[in-house]
Amino acid sequence: MGTCAGLWNSRTEHPFPNINHRCPFGWDIDADLDCGDLLKHGDFGIGTFDRIDGEMLVLEGIIYQIKGDGKVYKPDSSCKTPFATICHFNPEQTIAIDISMDYKRLETVIDAAAPNQNLFCAIKITGQFKSMKTRSVPAQEMPYAPLKEVTANQPEFDMNNIFGTIVGFRCPPYVDGINVSGYHLHFISRERNQGGHVLSFEILEGTCDIDLLDQFSLRLPHTKDFAETDLSRDRNRELKDVEREKN
């Protein structure tokens, strides 16, 4: 068992995957937490960067940035993040994947192996993918548009016959309003040159490592903006609509 750290940085008051999605869709997405400091909380995770400049993936203590061009970069340790979910990854079980599975089928397999839906679950899936569809988001400029508007025009990337690793979490249902319940996954290729937020995939073979987390640490801002933010409106449905590909 381990700890899942949800870091919500000061001057951040907007919803996007894995952040407090009850915040208004008028955003302040400037960040002040250095990525170097983020790694003090773990070596495995997902998140985003200042002004949501792409998708973050943390694997084996290295932070990768998949920008809106679909390419993978290694940001400087001084690069800042407004949000990340991170843990020290110590898997307790490994599932062998020896038949073709899509996203939904693999969720079912993981749920059967880790049936306690009230714990956090860190997930690493490594293998050969027949197909992988991801997205990323270019850096935003003020005045910031609503998330749903941004993701409606998001760059999407289709990859075929690619080997790589999925990093992500299954969060319990009671974290809605603080995090996003259910599965949230990011992908990076073995060559570390393609990736993004996972929308859909088909895996042919590989392994799935699972780490159950029974502690959760949340960092919140001590700012005037946060104090004056109306958190009463439930944006859960709207956020979930942009989290997964619509079939």
C-alpha positions in Angstrom: 0.0 0.0 0.0 1.2 3.5 -0.7 0.2 7.2 -0.8 -1.4 9.1 -3.7 -0.5 12.7 -3.7 -3.0 15.1 -5.4 -1.3 18.5 -5.8 -3.5 21.4 -6.6 -1.3 24.4 -6.9 -2.0 28.0 -5.8 -3.4 30.4 -8.5 -5.2 27.4 -10.1 -9.0 27.7 -10.3 -10.1 25.8 -13.3 -11.3 22.4 -14.3 -9.4 20.0 -16.5 -8.7 16.2 -16.3 -7.9 15.4 -12.7 -8.4 18.7 -11.1 -11.3 20.1 -9.0 -13.9 20.1 -11.6 -16.5 22.1 -9.7 -14.5 25.2 -10.2 -15.8 27.8 -12.7 -14.9 27.5 -16.4 -13.3 30.9 -16.2 -9.8 29.7 -15.6 -6.6 31.0 -14.0 -4.1 28.3 -15.1 -0.9 29.9 -14.1 1.2 27.6 -11.9 3.9 28.1 -9.3 5.0 24.5 -8.2 8.3 23.5 -9.8 8.4 20.0 -11.4 11.6 19.4 -9.4 9.6 19.8 -6.2 6.8 17.6 -7.6 9.2 14.7 -7.7 9.6 14.9 -3.9 6.1 13.4 -3.8 6.7 10.4 -6.1 8.2 8.9 -9.2 5.0 7.9 -11.1 2.1 10.0 -12.2 0.2 12.2 -14.6 -0.8 15.9 -14.7 -0.3 19.0 -16.8 1.8 22.1 -17.0 1.6 25.9 -16.7 -1.3 27.1 -18.9 -2.1 23.5 -19.5 0.8 23.3 -22.0 0.4 19.6 -22.8 0.0 16.4 -20.9 2.4 15.3 -18.1 3.6 11.7 -17.6 5.9 10.7 -14.8 7.7 7.4 -15.2 10.6 6.0 -13.2 11.2 9.5 -11.7 11.4 11.2 -15.1 8.8 13.9 -16.1 7.8 13.9 -19.7 5.7 16.6 -21.5 3.6 15.7 -24.5 2.7 19.0 -26.1 0.0 20.0 -28.5 2.2 18.9 -31.5 2.1 15.3 -30.2 5.9 15.3 -29.5 7.5 14.3 -26.2 9.8 16.7 -24.3 11.7 16.6 -21.1 10.9 19.8 -19.2 13.4 21.6 -17.0 13.0 21.0 -13.3 12.0 24.6 -12.9 9.1 24.1 -15.3 5.9 24.6 -13.3 2.7 22.6 -12.9 -0.8 23.6 -11.6 -1.8 20.0 -11.1 -0.5 16.5 -10.9 -1.4 13.1 -9.3 1.7 11.3 -8.3 2.9 8.4 -6.1 5.8 6.2 -5.3 5.0 3.2 -7.5 5.5 -0.2 -5.8 3.2 -2.6 -7.7 1.7 -5.4 -5.6 0.5 -7.6 -8.5 1.1 -8.0 -12.2 -1.5 -9.2 -14.8 -0.3 -10.9 -17.9 -2.1 -9.6 -21.1 -2.0 -12.4 -23.7 -5.2 -11.6 -25.7 -6.3 -8.5 -27.5 -8.2 -6.1 -25.3 -9.7 -2.6 -25.7 -9.8 0.1 -23.0 -13.2 -1.1 -21.6 -12.2 -4.7 -21.5 -8.9 -4.0 -19.7 -10.8 -1.9 -17.2 -12.9 -5.0 -16.4 -9.8 -7.1 -16.0 -8.2 -4.6 -13.6 -11.4 -4.2 -11.6 -11.5 -8.0 -11.1 -7.9 -8.1 -10.0 -8.4 -5.0 -7.7 -12.1 -5.2 -6.7 -11.8 -2.6 -3.8 -13.2 0.5 -5.5 -12.7 2.5 -2.4 -8.9 2.6 -2.7 -6.8 4.5 -5.2 -5.1 2.3 -7.8 -2.0 3.3 -9.7 -1.7 1.5 -13.0 1.2 0.8 -15.4 0.4 -1.0 -18.6 3.4 -1.9 -20.9 3.0 -3.7 -24.1 2.4 -3.9 -27.9 -0.6 -1.9 -29.0 -2.5 -2.5 -32.2 -3.9 1.0 -31.9 -3.6 4.0 -29.6 -5.6 7.2 -29.8 -4.4 10.1 -27.6 -4.9 13.8 -27.3 -3.0 16.8 -26.0 -3.8 20.5 -25.5 -1.7 23.4 -26.6 -0.8 26.1 -24.1 -3.6 28.5 -23.5 -3.6 32.2 -23.7 -5.7 34.7 -21.8 -8.6 35.2 -21.9 -8.9 31.4 -21.2 -11.6 29.5 -23.0 -13.8 27.0 -21.2 -12.4 23.4 -21.0 -15.1 22.0 -23.2 -14.4 24.5 -25.9 -10.7 23.8 -25.7 -11.0 20.1 -25.9 -13.5 20.4 -28.8 -10.6 21.6 -30.9 -7.9 19.5 -29.3 -5.2 17.8 -31.4 -5.7 14.1 -31.5 -3.1 11.5 -32.5 -3.7 8.0 -33.9 -0.8 5.5 -33.5 -0.7 2.0 -34.9 1.4 -1.0 -34.1 3.3 0.8 -31.3 5.0 -0.4 -28.2 4.8 1.8 -25.1 3.6 2.4 -21.6 0.4 3.6 -20.1 0.6 5.5 -16.7 -2.4 6.4 -14.7 -4.9 6.0 -11.9 -8.2 4.6 -11.0 -9.7 6.9 -8.4 -12.6 6.0 -6.1 -16.0 7.5 -6.6 -16.0 9.7 -3.5 -13.2 11.9 -4.8 -15.5 13.6 -7.3 -15.1 17.3 -6.7 -11.5 16.8 -5.8 -10.3 14.5 -8.5 -12.0 12.5 -11.3 -13.4 9.2 -10.3 -12.6 6.2 -12.5 -9.8 5.8 -14.9 -7.4 8.5 -16.1 -4.5 7.3 -18.3 -1.6 8.8 -20.2 0.6 7.1 -22.8 4.2 7.3 -23.9 5.9 5.3 -26.6 9.0 3.1 -26.0 11.0 5.6 -28.1 9.7 8.4 -25.9 8.6 10.4 -28.9 4.8 10.0 -29.0 2.1 10.0 -26.4 -0.7 11.9 -24.7 -3.9 11.6 -22.8 -5.5 8.2 -23.6 -8.8 8.2 -25.5 -8.9 4.7 -26.7 -6.6 1.7 -27.5 -6.3 -1.9 -28.4 -3.5 -3.8 -26.7 -2.3 -7.1 -28.2 0.0 -8.3 -25.4 1.8 -7.0 -22.4 1.7 -6.6 -18.6 -0.4 -4.5 -16.3 1.2 -3.6 -12.9 -1.2 -2.5 -10.1 -0.3 -0.6 -6.9 -3.1 -0.1 -4.4 -2.9 3.2 -2.5 -4.6 3.6 0.9 -3.5 7.2 1.7 -4.3 10.4 -0.1 -2.6 13.8 0.3 -4.1 16.9 -1.2 -2.3 20.3 -1.5 -4.6 23.3 -1.8 -3.8 27.0 -2.4 -3.9 29.7 0.3 -4.9 32.5 -2.1 -7.6 35.2 -2.4 -8.6 33.8 -5.8 -9.2 30.3 -4.3 -11.1 31.7 -1.3 -13.4 33.6 -3.6 -14.0 30.7 -6.0 -17.6 29.3 -6.1 -17.2 25.5 -5.7 -20.9 24.8 -5.3 -21.7 24.0 -8.9 -21.2 20.4 -9.9 -19.3 20.1 -13.2 -18.8 16.4 -13.0 -20.8 15.4 -16.0 -19.2 18.1 -18.2 -15.7 17.0 -17.3 -16.4 13.3 -17.8 -17.7 14.2 -21.3 -14.2 15.4 -22.3 -12.3 12.7 -20.6 -13.0 9.8 -22.9 -13.6 9.5 -26.7 -17.2 9.6 -27.6 -18.2 6.5 -29.5 
